[in-house]
């Protein structure tokens, strides 16, 4: 089995201790020679400035290809494109374009006055600049706001047709979820090779379970039962490594050749899974302080 290409998602630090944690995470994972690393936006655009600063620092200091998340939340079209242009001027030409979650306390997304109404509008505007490679989100399990699984697929096709190059999926617990989704996408005329599965190594089961419930990811009963027992027995890390490695192996056997890991700035489990898949250190990271 050929080792996959990998990429990693980080979130921007909000204090000094978190900054050190991010740099430690980068140092652990950079030697695995990722295709790119991405830096998220907080809900409601709350970490916009932090994201910009983290992206600029990583791009300058790490030697990695860095993708910046960009959303439609709490900004006019002009302000959003100004942020994107700032990334381009800093040498960052990879964008993960998302609608974004509504600000805290708001039940649903409402377009900002003068802002982009949805991710398709944002993608079209970014593509029109000719400056960026654009990635978007995709949902093997139905998005909480989607009318149906088919509606999710139709929307993904619109995003790709608007100028996106690649889709990164929300995380899932069973490989069948991804394969069903990929098959349905191909039936709808979407090239399955443009869809990269998103992987969440479970560092904390309680947090992962809450995250899954909030974003509509189905939790199989066997996963619930296994983690409940593992937590009682103090073997949560062993189970998490085994489950994540098996999931990735199943995906590779099914023809997947790229994986995108949601690291939560905790690199050890991601590193261990990558090593188990044959992704071994290739480069050393320098100039990160």
Backbone torsions as a table, in degrees:
resi	resn	phi	psi	omega
1	UNK	NA	123.7	-178.7
2	UNK	-71.8	137.8	177.5
3	UNK	-64.1	140.0	-178.6
4	UNK	-79.7	161.5	164.1
5	UNK	-78.7	144.7	-176.2
6	UNK	-128.1	157.8	171.9
7	UNK	-142.9	160.9	-173.0
8	UNK	-134.5	142.0	175.4
9	UNK	-107.6	134.9	175.4
10	UNK	-119.8	162.7	168.6
11	UNK	-116.8	152.5	-173.5
12	UNK	-71.8	143.8	180.0
13	UNK	-74.1	146.0	179.8
14	UNK	-112.6	1.1	174.7
15	UNK	-156.6	176.0	-174.7
16	UNK	-63.0	-43.4	179.8
17	UNK	-61.3	-41.4	178.8
18	UNK	-66.7	-31.5	176.8
19	UNK	-63.0	-44.9	177.6
20	UNK	-62.5	-37.4	179.4
21	UNK	-64.5	-41.0	178.2
22	UNK	-62.9	-47.1	-178.6
23	UNK	-64.2	-37.8	176.2
24	UNK	-62.1	-41.2	178.8
25	UNK	-61.5	-44.7	179.5
26	UNK	-62.0	-42.9	-179.1
27	UNK	-63.9	-34.9	179.3
28	UNK	-70.5	-40.6	-170.5
29	UNK	-96.9	-23.4	-178.9
30	UNK	-57.6	-37.2	179.5
31	UNK	-62.4	-13.1	178.3
32	UNK	-81.1	2.8	173.1
33	UNK	56.7	59.1	-179.0
34	UNK	-66.3	152.4	173.5
35	UNK	-59.0	-42.3	177.7
36	UNK	-164.0	166.6	169.3
37	UNK	-126.1	148.0	-178.9
38	UNK	-121.9	155.1	179.2
39	UNK	-124.5	127.7	-170.5
40	UNK	-82.7	166.1	166.1
41	UNK	-99.3	146.7	171.2
42	UNK	-77.4	165.2	178.1
43	UNK	-56.9	135.4	179.4
44	UNK	71.0	16.0	180.0
45	UNK	72.2	22.1	-172.2
46	UNK	-68.8	-20.9	-179.2
47	UNK	-112.5	27.9	-175.6
48	UNK	-54.4	-51.0	-178.2
49	UNK	-67.8	-37.8	178.6
50	UNK	-64.8	-40.2	177.6
51	UNK	-61.8	-47.0	-179.9
52	UNK	-58.7	-44.4	-178.3
53	UNK	-67.7	-42.3	-179.7
54	UNK	-65.7	-41.2	178.6
55	UNK	-61.5	-46.7	-178.5
56	UNK	-62.6	-42.5	-178.5
57	UNK	-67.7	-44.5	178.8
58	UNK	-62.5	-43.1	-179.4
59	UNK	-61.8	-41.8	-176.1
60	UNK	-74.8	-37.0	-167.6
61	UNK	-102.0	-25.4	-168.7
62	UNK	-97.5	-24.1	-173.7
63	UNK	79.2	3.3	179.5
64	UNK	-87.7	154.2	170.4
65	UNK	-78.0	120.7	-173.0
66	UNK	-112.2	132.0	175.9
67	UNK	-109.3	132.4	179.7
68	UNK	-99.3	132.5	171.0
69	UNK	-73.1	142.7	178.6
70	UNK	-142.4	132.4	-177.1
71	UNK	-124.3	174.9	-179.9
72	UNK	-93.4	1.6	-167.6
73	UNK	-83.9	135.5	169.1
74	UNK	56.7	38.4	176.6
75	UNK	-158.3	147.8	174.1
76	UNK	-73.8	169.3	176.3
77	UNK	-58.9	-43.5	-178.7
78	UNK	-62.8	-42.9	-179.9
79	UNK	-65.2	-41.6	-179.8
80	UNK	-64.4	-44.3	179.4
81	UNK	-69.7	-28.3	174.9
82	UNK	-65.7	-40.4	176.1
83	UNK	-62.1	-45.4	179.1
84	UNK	-61.1	-41.9	179.7
85	UNK	-64.2	-34.6	176.1
86	UNK	-63.9	-39.3	175.2
87	UNK	-61.1	-46.2	-178.3
88	UNK	-60.3	-42.7	-179.6
89	UNK	-65.0	-27.6	177.9
90	UNK	-84.1	-0.1	179.1
91	UNK	92.3	6.9	-179.9
92	UNK	-96.8	109.8	-175.1
93	UNK	-117.3	16.5	176.6
94	UNK	-111.3	125.9	-179.6
95	UNK	-126.7	135.3	167.2
96	UNK	-101.3	105.8	-172.5
97	UNK	-95.0	121.3	-175.9
98	UNK	-134.0	152.5	171.6
99	UNK	-63.1	-46.1	179.9
100	UNK	98.3	152.8	177.0
101	UNK	-77.8	150.4	177.9
102	UNK	-65.9	155.4	176.3
103	UNK	-56.2	152.6	-178.4
104	UNK	-56.2	132.6	179.6
105	UNK	96.3	-13.7	177.8
106	UNK	-98.1	131.1	-173.7
107	UNK	-73.3	-28.1	-178.4
108	UNK	-146.1	163.3	-179.9
109	UNK	-72.2	131.7	173.3
110	UNK	-126.7	125.7	-178.7
111	UNK	-54.7	136.4	177.2
112	UNK	-69.2	143.0	178.8
113	UNK	-54.3	121.2	-178.0
114	UNK	78.8	5.7	-177.7
115	UNK	-99.6	178.2	177.4
116	UNK	-70.7	136.7	-177.2
117	UNK	-78.1	-23.6	-177.3
118	UNK	-165.0	177.2	-176.2
119	UNK	-67.8	-31.6	179.8
120	UNK	-62.2	-44.2	177.3
121	UNK	-60.4	-42.4	179.0
122	UNK	-63.2	-44.5	-179.5
123	UNK	-62.3	-44.6	179.1
124	UNK	-58.7	-42.5	-179.4
125	UNK	-67.8	-40.8	177.9
126	UNK	-66.4	-42.2	-179.8
127	UNK	-63.6	-34.9	-178.1
128	UNK	-65.5	-23.3	179.0
129	UNK	-73.9	-24.8	-178.1
130	UNK	71.0	14.6	-174.2
131	UNK	-101.2	-14.4	-164.9
132	UNK	-128.1	150.3	159.7
133	UNK	-91.8	132.3	-169.5
134	UNK	-119.2	129.0	173.3
135	UNK	-115.6	153.4	-177.2
136	UNK	-136.1	171.7	178.4
137	UNK	-90.5	155.0	175.6
138	UNK	-144.5	158.8	-167.7
139	UNK	-134.2	97.5	175.9
140	UNK	-60.0	-37.8	170.3
141	UNK	-97.9	148.3	-171.2
142	UNK	-60.7	130.0	175.2
143	UNK	-59.9	139.9	-177.2
144	UNK	-55.1	-26.9	-178.6
145	UNK	-98.0	-0.5	-178.2
146	UNK	-83.7	146.2	179.5
147	UNK	-72.2	-28.4	-176.9
148	UNK	-166.2	170.8	175.5
149	UNK	-62.7	-38.4	179.4
150	UNK	-65.3	-35.5	178.0
151	UNK	-62.7	-38.8	176.0
152	UNK	-60.9	-43.3	-179.0
153	UNK	-67.5	-42.6	178.1
154	UNK	-60.6	-40.2	-179.9
155	UNK	-68.5	-38.3	176.6
156	UNK	-61.5	-42.6	178.8
157	UNK	-61.4	-39.8	176.9
158	UNK	-60.7	-40.7	-179.2
159	UNK	-67.1	-41.7	178.1
160	UNK	-68.0	-41.6	177.9
161	UNK	-64.8	-26.5	-179.4
162	UNK	-76.1	-13.2	177.1
163	UNK	133.7	0.8	178.3
164	UNK	-72.0	147.7	-177.8
165	UNK	-97.1	-29.2	-171.9
166	UNK	-154.3	150.3	175.7
167	UNK	-115.8	135.4	175.0
168	UNK	-108.6	124.9	-175.3
169	UNK	-83.1	157.4	165.5
170	UNK	-63.2	156.0	-179.2
171	UNK	-70.5	160.8	-179.3
172	UNK	-150.4	168.1	-174.0
173	UNK	-105.2	-19.0	-177.8
174	UNK	-131.0	139.4	-176.9
175	UNK	-61.3	-30.0	-179.9
176	UNK	-60.0	-31.5	178.4
177	UNK	-61.3	-43.2	179.5
178	UNK	-69.7	-45.1	-176.3
179	UNK	-64.6	-38.8	175.9
180	UNK	-61.0	-43.4	-179.7
181	UNK	-64.6	-46.5	-179.7
182	UNK	-61.5	-42.2	178.9
183	UNK	-62.1	-42.4	179.9
184	UNK	-66.5	-36.8	177.8
185	UNK	-64.9	-43.5	-179.9
186	UNK	-64.3	-36.1	176.6
187	UNK	-63.1	-30.2	179.6
188	UNK	-86.6	4.0	177.2
189	UNK	94.0	13.8	178.5
190	UNK	-96.8	131.4	177.2
191	UNK	-68.6	115.7	-176.6
192	UNK	-62.9	-22.7	180.0
193	UNK	-71.9	-11.9	178.1
194	UNK	-87.4	0.1	-177.5
195	UNK	-108.6	117.7	-179.4
196	UNK	-106.6	125.2	-179.6
197	UNK	-69.5	136.4	175.3
198	UNK	-92.3	133.7	-173.8
199	UNK	-119.9	129.3	176.6
200	UNK	-111.5	100.0	170.9
201	UNK	-65.1	127.6	-169.7
202	UNK	-87.3	92.9	177.3
203	UNK	-76.2	-29.2	-179.2
204	UNK	-143.3	113.2	-172.6
205	UNK	-65.2	-42.2	-179.5
206	UNK	-59.7	-45.3	179.5
207	UNK	-66.3	-41.8	179.7
208	UNK	-64.5	-39.2	179.4
209	UNK	-64.3	-44.4	178.6
210	UNK	-63.8	-40.9	179.1
211	UNK	-61.9	-45.4	-179.6
212	UNK	-60.5	-43.8	-178.8
213	UNK	-65.2	-35.3	-177.3
214	UNK	-73.3	-27.0	-176.3
215	UNK	-107.9	7.1	173.9
216	UNK	85.1	10.4	178.4
217	UNK	-75.6	126.7	-178.9
218	UNK	-72.8	133.8	178.5
219	UNK	-106.5	110.8	178.0
220	UNK	-61.7	146.6	-178.2
221	UNK	-61.3	-34.7	-178.9
222	UNK	-65.2	-31.0	176.9
223	UNK	-69.7	-44.7	175.7
224	UNK	-54.7	-51.4	-175.8
225	UNK	-64.0	-42.7	-177.7
226	UNK	-64.4	-43.1	-178.8
227	UNK	-73.3	-36.5	176.8
228	UNK	-58.3	-42.8	179.2
229	UNK	-70.9	-41.8	-178.6
230	UNK	-64.0	-38.9	178.8
231	UNK	-63.8	-42.1	178.7
232	UNK	-62.9	-36.4	-175.7
233	UNK	-90.7	-1.2	180.0
234	UNK	72.5	28.3	-178.1
235	UNK	-121.6	30.3	-176.4
236	UNK	-62.0	-42.0	-177.8
237	UNK	-65.9	-40.1	179.2
238	UNK	-63.4	-44.0	179.2
239	UNK	-64.7	-44.0	-178.7
240	UNK	-60.0	-42.9	179.0
241	UNK	-64.1	-43.5	-178.7
242	UNK	-64.8	-46.3	-177.6
243	UNK	-64.6	-44.7	-177.7
244	UNK	-66.7	-42.2	179.5
245	UNK	-64.1	-42.2	179.3
246	UNK	-65.2	-41.6	177.8
247	UNK	-58.7	-48.0	-179.1
248	UNK	-64.6	-40.1	178.8
249	UNK	-62.3	-42.2	177.7
250	UNK	-61.2	-40.1	179.0
251	UNK	-64.7	-42.8	180.0
252	UNK	-65.0	-39.9	178.6
253	UNK	-65.5	-24.9	178.7
254	UNK	-88.8	9.8	174.3
255	UNK	102.3	0.4	177.2
256	UNK	-74.9	138.3	178.3
257	UNK	-125.0	4.4	177.7
258	UNK	-138.5	142.0	178.0
259	UNK	-133.3	140.4	179.0
260	UNK	-117.5	119.2	-173.8
261	UNK	-101.6	129.0	172.9
262	UNK	-88.1	100.6	-168.3
263	UNK	-83.0	-22.3	-173.4
264	UNK	54.7	26.3	-178.7
265	UNK	58.9	28.9	175.1
266	UNK	-126.8	97.7	-163.6
267	UNK	-86.2	-16.0	-166.7
268	UNK	-63.5	-46.4	-178.8
269	UNK	-67.3	-41.5	176.0
270	UNK	-58.9	-45.1	178.6
271	UNK	-60.4	-44.8	-177.6
272	UNK	-64.7	-40.4	178.0
273	UNK	-65.4	-43.8	178.8
274	UNK	-60.1	-43.6	178.5
275	UNK	-60.2	-41.5	179.6
276	UNK	-63.6	-26.4	-180.0
277	UNK	-89.3	0.9	179.2
278	UNK	91.6	9.4	176.1
279	UNK	-88.2	104.3	-173.5
280	UNK	-112.8	160.2	-177.1
281	UNK	-57.7	136.8	-179.2
282	UNK	-124.3	-28.7	-175.9
283	UNK	-135.2	162.5	174.4
284	UNK	-110.6	148.1	-178.1
285	UNK	-97.3	133.1	-179.5
286	UNK	-126.5	162.3	171.1
287	UNK	66.5	23.1	174.5
288	UNK	-102.7	120.4	-177.8
289	UNK	-107.3	NA	NA
